[in-house]
Amino acid sequence: MEKRGSYSLLLLFCIYMLTGINAQQPDPRFLVLSIDCGAASPYNDSTLGIEWQTDKNCISTGTSVQMKEGTGLPKQLYSYRSFTSGRSKDCYTLKVNPDTTYLLRVRLFPGSGGSSSVALPVDFSVSVNSNHWFNYSAVTGKDSSEVLQESIFFSFQMEEVYLCLLKGERGAPFINSIELRILPKTSYIFSKSTQEPPKFLVLGDRLNMGAKPTDQPFRFPDDDFDRIWWPALPPKYPPYSRADGSSILSNLTFYKYDPDHAYEITDENWAPTKTLIDAWVGSDLSFNITRERNDTSTIVATFYFMEIRPNVNATELDYDNPEVIFEHIETDDYNVYLLLFDRHDTSVDLLVPTIEENANGLINVNVSFYSGPFTKILLNGFEYYYVYEVDINATYSSDRDILESIQASFDLEDWKGDPCYPVAWDWVTCDSGTRIQTLNLTEMELSGPIPENISSLTKLTEIYLNNNNLSGTIPQALASLKYLKILALDNNHLTGDIPPQLLNKTGLKFTFGGNPGLRLASPTRSPPGPISSATMKATSSSDVFYRTIRLLFSICVLVPFC
């Protein structure tokens, strides 16, 4: 098999030393947010025991749409929120606790072609804060199956997270549901050295390996953290199943990993009982992972092992002195991180992983024994995730604070998310870094005075406030903007003196016609005159220019037909 170089596969072998399974009541405290994005009112899913709420407290843009309900799909897939305004992005605001690990899941289902289904074709992107998350595209009804996207974010350093739908080339973005679940801090963490810079995980697959052909996917209440487990079908190996989940061995043992590696096995981050009570059985367990084409990200994989064969007892499994190792195996083709918990007294050398990837992105994973008391190995569950670096780019904090103030002044508070990342709001442009360069609020039906603190956006090069209903005077402080090249204030209701500092500013194109209440600032020896209309460009010969303009407007004061 041909191998591809220059990639890494992060293989997290969690060999859970479960000596028994204790049934527990489902714990709803981890289900922090369940939003049906198109629902008219909250409701309870009696089958799952999940309380679904509407999205009215999370977003103020878009339109809720209800489709005719069918059968076989969750209720929340028959309603959605559609964003038809053409904005660059529409964002949900989700409340979170800092330094908490979350599972975030969204679902997209455009419907089956009825009058209330999403109009196709449609394509758009979804982001979380500044991170591009995934792309969505549906061209015809053949593309209209449900899309589920799930990720794990280890630590949000804020109290609000922005889930944004970014406009594509065609159609209107939409979303059916958003789910946020708390995970233990120790979940899915790998070596600290791989956590710099911060990472987030995108689910590839999560499988119950011993499922029967008739089994359905399961989630809460069978999994406290509401992870969805899909049956690994068709089964490649004869499944061994223990249906009752009672204890096989007498005592339940937890092992803690070296804290320097930031990983700990507890009763909170095991696979759920329903995954562990059945398994694939074989001497060599092999299966494939298909990597997305052109994706070069690392993969983190978790294998769940639990001995459920009744002929294995505590004497055969030596638990007196559990041993934990952390190996880093590196070749020219891949990196493998092994986290092994002593299964037998010599288990350090028992498990042999083999990883190969061909040129088409097909990764073959094989786990086998080459020594020990047993000829067959069990595999109860399996998950894998793609690993991506968290995009920590954000708009410069001072600029963002000023924009929030401008939003409050002009009733623009329904614009959420980062002003610049991953795409900018429609009415701002940003430089290649994190600074605001342009404010374009033309024809936005703004009213009230021009905020003084616009002058604190020190990297501004262009300001467009024309064709609104602005009133009051022109702030003199705007002249302090070092890089300002264009200031458009035409067609408002501005009054008072035009600051001479703006008229005299070198290289500034300053337009202010259509404001009958504006007048030139008057020197001590001449009365001011009203300006009916004007379009002026300040030049370096500002003194001569200013005196000429003053003379013209003084004549207009004396001669009525001006």
C-alpha angles and dihedrals in degrees: 000000000000115000127212118222132214101047136097133221114202106206114191108192107195105184100188112209097213112169092180144353122241117200112236134188114252113261113220095188090090092059095083100161134018113171126184097199096204101035119126093209139005120273142177123244098217093190095057099024092234123142110220120202133192122254097238093111093050105049140018101194132075133039130272115234128190120203127200106274119242133183133272098032130089116267093244091064091067094067132049145168115245125202109207101156094094094236118159089242142355116204138202117213111220120189114226141167115248118244092023127125114234138188109214120195132178132181129208123192119161095195133247099285104282124141092269096046121111112279111248143252098051134157132173143140133244124217137186111212104312094339122105102225109180145326126241128201134169120172104169138006088274087070095050101099119122118280118205120190123186134178140172119226113192102202131358109203093209142054096243130052122196118218105190135188110213119208116249133197095275138035133349122301116242140178134197107193145359124201128186121189130181116233127192112269089242094057117119093345114148133188113328090232089066092050095073113121098026117269139203127200128228115203117247098175142326116205139188097212100197098048121138121240090253096050120114127213113274136204136153128027088031089048114043092209094048095241110163114234117199123203113253095237138211089029111233093198132037104272119233110208134188105192105190101055094218122150117284096183125035105242135044114225130193123196125202121212124224105286090223086073093050094229128120131175110218137154087267102064103043122109112268122269092253090062096044099050093070133042151171111257126203146120091248119022112199132172140153136249117199114214119211110256113265091012111131098172125131117260123220114201130188122200118196118209127180126165106235100158110118093217091065115086139177092267093059092047108061107217096161096096111017114197127207124197135180116202130184111202114186130181133162090272109040149000120230124193113198123198105184128182114199107263096172132007091270100031095126086084099033105083118065117187120197121190125186132167126194128210092268094059097258108145118198117204120192127182120188145155122241097178140012140080097297133067095201133054128208126223114191104173142358137196133176133186137187112238120223133175116249111247103233095183114124138160113278105275096233092050090049092051090052092049090052088054091049089049090054092048094050101033093248096133095123088077103095137174128047111329092226109023137111085346126354127250112263093252100050135057123199134207122243088277127041105294131110112243104170137032111195110180097149114154094359094134091245120173136184130046126326106262112248092216093069083088088066090068086090098183095056115133100170134031122185115185097145127132097030136106099259118156138186128049132321109259110244089210090075087077089066092068101112097201100037112134103160130036114174116186099152124145104017134112098259119153141187134042122341105235107249088214088070094045090050098043110123115241096005121137100208119182123181108152121141095046104110092183095062122100138176115265107256127232114223095265101051134054116238121253130213120252116225094182136340143166113193138174117202113225136188090263087067099148095056091041093051094049091049093051091047091052092051093050092045088056089050089056091053099039111057096203090065 
